[in-house]
Amino acid sequence: MNASSWAAVSRGLDIDDFAGRLSFFFAAWSELFEEVAKFRAARRMWARIVRDRFGSSNVRSMMCRFHTQTAGSSLTAQQPDVNIVRTALEAMSAVLGGAQSLHTNSRDEALSLPTEESARIALRTQQIIAHETGVTNTADPTGGSECIEELTGKIEQGARAYLKQIDELGGTLRAIEAGFIQREIQNAAYQFQRSIESGERIIVGVNRFRQEGDGAIPTFRLDPALEQAQVDRLRQLRASRSQHAVEESLSVLAEAARTGANLMPPILKAAEAYVTVGEISARLKTVFGEYREA
């Protein structure tokens, strides 16, 4: 949250010129109360950061707008129908926590891309929450709960400690270069997996309540004709566009990257010349290089 805002302010923008248009992307896990508290803590933290660190007095700038996706890594290949329940609970936590938009994962995403039926069930999950439960009729419906308020405070306190560590390392980029953020993610993932393997954390169908001989469910299969049709369209596009315009726009983009200029205008110009995302990324790599984990 801080890094992007500081970058914009350092370019001469006032916080209130853009903060009201920022939005964030969060994941929702299965621990219902903790997730609700997490979203509430994020909203509270953003308001305080914009007010205290950036000096905004505009209430709209302090509103934390966020999209939530249910946690793909919580889905299991074992007993995939149980993922419908996981997704419903995760989606509910996002709604109770104040999400503005929501993506619900499909039951079979631990196995493949979702089938049409699985995607429909995921959509119906959202629609039931929106239209049958009544939870959207009240803002912050869990506010005032002793459990939720205590969890919200603890999560905010822990997140602020992380921000302090990152600030002391010199900011987000320096923290990434030092491997701090990667180590924290890896250590958390390791501890989480250890808790599953030890049985301390129960994952239904994986380390408890297993079912022998789970029947295979139909998984998505891409029609090879669709893949070939897309390849043909791309070839036709490259054959019909102006190669001079492509090269010129990529050169302008590379120069902007080398000089530290705003990349958005040359990226848009490149898109207007039918330069592909892959070609844009490849040209930027020649300037910035490619991140390699230490």
C-alpha positions, -999 to +999 in steps of 0.1 A: +000+000+000+027+024+010+052+018-018+029+027-047+016+058-029+050+071-022+060+065-058+031+086-070+037+113-045+074+114-054+062+121-090+045+153-078+009+140-074-011+150-044-024+120-024-060+131-029-055+132-067-053+094-069-060+077-035-097+076-041-091+056-073-068+030-058-080-005-051-064-036-036-066-074-041-069-097-011-073-135-007-099-150+016-090-181+036-111-205+056-107-192+092-139-172+091-134-148+120-097-142+114-105-134+077-132-109+086-109-092+111-081-091+084-103-072+060-115-048+087-079-043+098-068-035+062-096-009+059-086+007+092-049+007+084-054+023+050-075+051+064-048+058+091-019+056+066-035+080+041-044+104+069-013+102+091+015+094+067+003+112+036-016+140+053-049+136+035-081+150+050-104+137+022-126+109+035-129+094+000-091+090-001-092+070+032-117+044+019-101+011+013-116-005-018-107-041-024-114-071-045-113-105-029-106-139-043-112-171-023-080-189-016-070-212-045-043-228-023-070-239+002-086-261-025-079-298-023-076-324-050-091-349-026-129-349-024-132-318-046-169-313-040-159-303-004-142-272-020-177-258-026-182-255+011-147-240+016-153-214-011-187-204+004-172-198+038-143-179+024-166-157+002-188-150+033-158-138+052-150-113+024-185-100+023-187-096+061-153-079+059-165-053+034-152-064+000-165-044-029-161-072-055-155-109-052-143-139-072-153-174-060-130-203-071-145-234-086-145-268-069-121-285-094-094-258-097-069-281-077-072-305-107-076-283-138-093-252-152-129-252-141-156-269-161-187-249-170-207-267-143-181-259-116-179-223-126-217-221-124-218-235-089-191-209-079-213-181-094-244-194-076-225-193-043-220-156-047-256-151-057-269-170-027-248-149-004-259-117-021-296-124-024-306-151+002-285-145+033-292-108+040-255-101+050-252-074+024-279-053+041-257-041+069-224-023+068-197-039+090-222-064+106-196-079+129-184-046+143-187-045+181-182-082+185-155-087+212-139-115+193-138-097+160-126-064+175-098-081+194-087-100+163-089-069+142-066-051+167-041-079+168-039-082+130-034-045+126-007-045+153+011-074+135+008-057+101+022-024+115+052-043+129+058-057+094+056-023+079+080-010+104+105-037+096+101-030+059+106+007+064+138+000+084+151-021+055+146+009+032+112+002+017+095-026-002+120-028-031+150-030-007+131-056+014+126-077-018+162-074-028+173-084+007+150-115+004+130-105+035+096-108+020+103-140+002+117-156+034+086-145+054+063-161+027+084-193+025+086-197+063+049-192+067+042-218+040+066-242+056+051-239+090+016-242+075+026-275+057+042-288+088+011-282+108-009-302+083+016-331+082+017-332+120-021-332+122-021-300+143-041-284+115-070-305+101-077-304+064-109-323+057-102-351+032-065-347+033-052-356+068-086-364+084-119-377+073-104-393+042-125-414+018-109-443+000-115-446-037-127-411-044-145-411-077-129-391-104-149-360-114-150-347-150-123-321-156-119-294-182-104-304-215-094-277-240-106-282-275-073-283-296-092-265-324-096-234-301-059-233-294-051-235-331-077-208-340-060-184-315-026-192-329-039-184-364-055-151-353-022-141-337-003-149-369-028-129-390-025-100-366+013-099-369+011-102-406-014-074-410-001-048-386+026-021-394+059-036-384+074-001-385+048+012-360+055-018-338+093-013-337+089+025-332+065+021-303+088-005-287+118+018-290+099+046-274+089+023-246+124+011-240+137+047-239+110+056-214+121+027-192+157+037-194+151+073-184+126+066-157+097+082-175+060+073-170+056+040-189+018+041-192+016+064-223+041+044-244+025+011-233-009+025-245+007+036-278+022+002-283-012-014-277-027+009-303+000-004-327-012-040-319+020-048-300+013-079-279+017-081-241+045-106-246+064-082-269+059-053-245+072-075-216+101-088-236+112-052-245+110-041-209+131-071-198+159-058-220+160-027-199+151-039-164+163-075-166+143-104-151+140-111-114+157-143-103+152-156-068+184-158-049 
